[in-house]
């Protein structure tokens, strides 16, 4: 199943120990072609709204972080 506007979707359960200390156990990364597509998905997409309405009751907490690929230009290793 494709998610409209999402270029890439990754899911990872085994997050780094430092992140687990923040009570984070899962990581979802969504990549979009533009800020406009990201905003549509976050605010207007009916499939995302349906998913959120079903998953949020099962989640204790969540964090959203947005970044651009250009934020990491010149970074060879994250530590």
JOPEFEN-V972565 format. One line per field, one symbol per residue. ss: DSSP state (@ for helix, = for strand, . for the rest). phi: phi as a letter, one per 30 degrees, with the letter a starting at -180 (. if undefined). Layout:
ss: ???
phi: ???
This chain:
ss: .....=======....@@@@......======..@@@@@@@@@..@@@@@@@@@@@@@..........@@@@.......
phi: .dceiddbbbbbcdddedddddiccbbcbccbdaddddddedcbddddddedddcedccdaabcbcaceddcdiccacb
